[in-house]
Amino acid sequence: MGSHTDTTVKHTISVVFPGQASQYVGMSKVLVEEFPWTHQIYEEASDAIKENVLKLCSEGPEESLQLTKNQQPSILTTSYAWFQVLKKTLDFFPFAGGGHSLGEYSALLASGALTLTEAVKLVRTRGELMQNAVPQGKGKMAAVLGLSDDKVIALCQKATQNNNSSLVVPANFNAPSQVVIAGHAEAVDRAQTIANDPNSGELKARKFVPLNVSAPFHSPLMKPVAQNFTSHLQSVKWQSRQFPIVHNVDAQIRKEGDLIPLLTQQLDHPVLWTSCVSALVNNGTTAFVEMGPNKVLTGLIKRIADNVKLFSMDSIEDLKKFETYLKESQS
């Protein structure tokens, strides 16, 4: 596979890694059955945090897997295992990478920036801090559908009464007219009232969906978490990246430079996913492959980018489809 012809193709496929809420009980099943060696990946992850990650992924229970502190290591480990499958079975090397929120850590892990043990420990801590950031019921997140980014920003400004005690901001720019907002519960509720009001004019949303999450992620309410988390980021022995990564916080693609400020800010700043995907496409990406559970990012990318090939890795069928694409594009 080392022939000259294949480099052009490989050079245009970017890997993307999902964030929270993509998990499901049983997501590790096909990996461990078809590629028994992936068992070691789950074992290393389990040793790192003294928690049976494979059991969480394969048996749940759902309530345990849904806890932010368990979700993050479980999704990261499963996504990384799929990446290793592509690397080992298809000799695959990506052009660039990225991930949504938690997924940025999976992308950095795949690029060699840190070890699996370090990554799993880091996201477990990140999950614990995020889960406990705001007292239960104080914060909220919701998806706003059918409004442009600037209208969502205006909606949040209108619903915010006080920047310290009653604020709501855009948290995830996921795709055109699909933005998640986050903040104090009563401010999010005010945004809902405005967005659902037929008299709100251009601030009336097509749909407003409160999300079942434990805290207002990617909002200023996460500032204490970001400050706490910096020391954990500093304790990692960061290595050079083997391929460039696009970053949530500014949608810039980097292969070197200090990751600590980018990952610290990621916690209390919005995820600029639409811009991240556009940056990868503008940089030459012609195909995306989403690593791991569900197909959330594939669905978003479909709405952001035209004329790109989309693949996801969550089954043997997915793997075969991608293998066929690689062969065809090399012939």
C-alpha positions in Angstrom: 0.0 0.0 0.0 3.0 2.3 0.2 2.9 3.0 -3.5 3.0 6.6 -4.7 -0.6 6.7 -6.1 -2.3 6.3 -2.7 -0.8 9.4 -1.0 -3.1 11.8 -2.8 -6.2 10.1 -1.6 -5.1 9.6 1.9 -4.1 13.2 2.1 -7.7 14.4 1.7 -9.6 12.3 4.3 -10.1 13.9 7.6 -11.1 12.0 10.8 -13.7 13.4 13.2 -14.6 12.2 16.7 -18.0 12.6 18.4 -18.7 14.3 21.7 -21.1 13.5 24.5 -24.5 12.0 23.9 -23.3 9.8 21.1 -22.8 6.8 23.4 -25.1 3.7 23.6 -24.9 0.5 25.6 -23.3 -2.1 23.3 -21.2 0.3 21.3 -18.0 -1.8 22.0 -19.5 -5.2 21.0 -18.5 -5.3 17.3 -15.0 -4.1 18.1 -14.2 -6.7 20.7 -15.9 -9.5 18.7 -14.3 -8.8 15.3 -11.0 -7.4 16.5 -10.1 -9.2 19.8 -6.9 -7.1 20.2 -9.0 -4.0 20.9 -9.7 -5.6 24.3 -6.3 -4.3 25.3 -7.3 -0.7 24.5 -10.3 -1.1 26.8 -8.1 -2.7 29.5 -5.6 0.2 29.4 -8.5 2.7 29.7 -9.9 0.7 32.6 -6.6 0.6 34.4 -6.1 4.3 33.9 -9.3 5.3 35.9 -9.9 2.1 37.9 -13.3 1.6 36.3 -14.3 -1.2 33.9 -14.7 0.8 30.7 -15.5 -2.2 28.5 -18.3 -3.3 30.9 -19.7 0.3 30.9 -19.7 0.3 27.1 -21.0 -3.2 26.6 -23.5 -3.6 29.4 -24.1 -0.2 30.9 -26.4 0.2 32.7 -27.7 3.2 30.7 -27.9 5.4 33.8 -24.2 4.8 34.6 -23.0 5.3 31.0 -24.9 8.5 30.8 -23.0 10.1 33.7 -20.7 12.7 32.2 -17.7 11.3 34.0 -18.3 7.9 32.5 -19.5 9.0 29.1 -16.4 10.9 28.3 -13.8 8.0 28.8 -16.2 5.5 27.2 -16.8 7.4 24.0 -13.1 8.4 23.8 -11.9 4.8 24.2 -14.4 3.4 21.7 -13.6 6.1 19.1 -9.9 5.5 19.5 -10.4 1.8 19.1 -12.1 2.3 15.8 -9.2 4.6 14.7 -6.7 1.9 15.6 -8.8 -0.6 13.5 -8.5 1.6 10.4 -4.8 2.1 11.0 -4.1 -1.6 11.5 -6.4 -3.2 9.0 -6.4 -0.5 6.2 -3.0 1.1 6.8 -5.0 4.3 7.0 -3.4 7.7 7.9 -5.6 10.8 7.9 -5.0 14.2 6.3 -6.3 16.1 9.4 -8.6 15.6 12.3 -11.1 17.2 14.6 -13.7 16.5 17.2 -16.7 17.9 18.8 -16.0 19.0 22.4 -14.9 15.8 24.1 -14.1 14.6 20.6 -11.2 17.0 20.3 -9.4 14.9 23.0 -10.0 11.7 21.0 -8.6 13.5 17.9 -5.5 14.6 19.8 -5.1 11.1 21.2 -5.3 9.7 17.6 -2.7 12.2 16.4 -0.3 11.0 19.1 -0.4 14.2 21.2 -0.9 12.2 24.4 -1.1 8.6 25.5 -4.4 6.6 25.9 -3.8 6.5 29.7 -3.3 10.2 29.9 -6.3 11.0 27.7 -8.7 8.7 29.6 -7.6 10.2 33.0 -7.9 13.7 31.6 -11.4 13.3 30.2 -12.6 11.4 33.3 -11.4 14.5 35.4 -13.0 16.8 32.8 -16.2 14.9 33.1 -16.3 15.0 36.9 -15.5 18.7 37.0 -18.2 19.4 34.3 -20.8 17.3 36.1 -20.3 19.0 39.4 -19.8 22.5 38.0 -23.2 23.9 38.7 -25.8 22.8 41.3 -28.5 20.5 39.9 -31.3 22.5 38.3 -29.3 25.8 38.1 -28.1 25.4 34.6 -29.7 24.3 31.3 -29.0 23.7 27.7 -31.3 23.7 24.7 -31.2 23.3 20.9 -32.6 26.1 18.8 -33.6 25.0 15.3 -34.4 27.2 12.3 -32.6 30.4 13.3 -29.4 31.6 11.8 -26.3 32.0 14.0 -26.7 35.8 14.3 -30.4 35.4 15.3 -29.5 32.9 18.0 -26.9 35.4 19.3 -29.6 38.1 19.4 -32.1 35.7 21.1 -29.6 35.0 23.8 -28.8 38.7 24.3 -32.5 39.4 24.6 -33.1 36.6 27.2 -30.0 37.5 29.3 -30.8 39.8 32.3 -27.6 39.7 34.2 -24.2 38.4 33.0 -23.5 37.0 36.4 -26.7 35.5 37.6 -29.1 35.2 34.6 -27.3 34.7 31.4 -27.7 32.5 28.3 -25.2 32.2 25.4 -24.7 30.1 22.2 -22.7 27.0 23.3 -22.5 24.8 20.1 -22.7 26.1 16.6 -23.4 22.6 15.3 -24.7 23.2 11.7 -26.5 26.0 9.8 -29.7 26.7 11.8 -28.9 24.3 14.5 -27.4 26.0 17.5 -27.3 24.8 21.1 -27.6 27.5 23.8 -26.5 27.2 27.5 -26.7 29.2 30.7 -28.7 29.8 33.9 -31.9 27.8 33.8 -34.3 30.8 34.0 -32.4 32.6 31.2 -32.7 29.5 29.0 -36.5 29.4 29.9 -36.8 33.0 28.8 -35.1 32.2 25.6 -37.6 29.4 25.1 -40.6 31.8 25.7 -39.2 34.3 23.1 -38.3 31.6 20.6 -41.8 30.0 20.8 -43.7 33.2 20.7 -45.4 33.8 17.3 -45.0 37.5 17.8 -41.2 37.3 18.2 -40.7 38.0 14.5 -37.3 37.0 13.3 -36.4 35.5 16.7 -39.2 32.9 16.5 -37.5 29.5 16.1 -38.8 26.5 14.2 -38.2 24.4 17.2 -36.8 24.7 20.7 -35.6 21.5 22.4 -34.4 21.5 26.0 -31.6 19.0 26.3 -31.2 16.3 29.0 -27.7 17.3 30.2 -26.3 17.7 33.7 -24.8 21.2 33.3 -24.5 24.3 31.0 -21.4 23.2 29.1 -19.4 25.7 26.9 -20.8 28.7 28.7 -19.3 31.2 31.1 -20.8 29.2 34.0 -18.0 26.7 33.2 -15.2 29.3 34.0 -14.4 27.8 37.5 -14.1 24.3 35.8 -11.7 25.8 33.2 -9.5 27.3 35.9 -9.5 24.0 37.9 -8.8 22.0 34.8 -5.7 23.9 33.7 -3.4 22.1 36.2 -4.6 18.7 34.9 -3.7 19.8 31.3 -0.3 20.9 32.5 0.4 17.5 34.0 0.2 15.8 30.6 3.4 15.1 28.7 2.3 16.6 25.4 3.9 15.0 22.3 4.1 16.2 18.7 1.0 15.7 16.6 1.3 13.3 13.6 -1.5 15.2 11.7 -3.0 18.6 12.2 -6.2 19.1 14.4 -8.9 21.8 14.0 -9.8 23.4 17.3 -13.3 24.0 18.6 -12.5 27.4 20.2 -11.3 29.2 17.1 -11.7 26.8 14.1 -8.0 27.1 13.4 -6.0 24.0 12.1 -2.7 23.5 13.9 0.0 20.9 14.0 2.0 22.5 16.7 1.9 25.1 19.5 0.6 25.1 23.0 -2.6 23.1 23.5 -3.3 24.1 27.1 -5.0 27.5 26.5 -7.0 26.0 23.6 -8.3 23.2 25.7 -8.9 25.4 28.8 -10.9 27.9 26.8 -12.9 25.1 25.1 -14.7 24.5 28.4 -16.3 27.9 28.8 -16.4 29.0 25.1 -18.7 27.9 22.3 -17.9 24.9 20.1 -17.5 26.4 16.6 -18.3 23.1 14.8 -19.8 24.6 11.6 -16.6 26.7 11.2 -14.3 23.7 12.1 -15.9 21.6 9.3 -15.7 24.5 6.8 -12.0 25.1 7.7 -11.2 21.4 7.0 -13.0 21.6 3.7 -11.3 24.8 2.7 -8.0 23.2 3.6 -8.6 20.4 1.1 -10.6 17.7 2.9 -12.8 15.8 0.4 -14.0 13.0 2.7 -14.8 12.7 6.4 -14.8 9.5 8.5 -16.5 9.7 11.9 -15.0 7.4 14.4 -17.2 5.6 16.9 -20.7 5.5 18.2 -23.7 6.7 16.3 -23.5 9.1 13.4 -24.1 12.5 14.9 -21.3 14.4 13.3 -21.9 12.8 9.9 -25.5 14.2 10.1 -24.1 17.6 11.0 -21.4 17.6 8.3 -24.0 16.7 5.7 -25.7 20.1 6.5 -22.5 22.1 6.5 -20.5 20.8 3.5 -21.5 20.0 0.0 -19.7 17.6 -2.3 -17.8 15.7 0.4 -17.8 12.0 1.0 -19.1 10.9 4.4 -18.2 7.7 6.2 -18.8 6.6 9.8 -17.3 3.7 11.8 -19.7 1.9 14.0 -20.1 -1.5 12.3 -18.3 -4.0 10.0 -20.5 -2.8 7.1 -19.2 0.8 7.7 -15.6 -0.5 7.6 -16.2 -2.4 4.4 -17.7 0.6 2.7 -14.7 2.7 3.7 -12.3 0.0 2.5 -14.0 -0.1 -0.9 -13.8 3.7 -1.2 -10.0 3.6 -0.4 -9.4 0.9 -3.0 -11.5 2.7 -5.7 -9.9 6.0 -5.1 -6.5 4.5 -5.4 -7.0 2.6 -8.6 
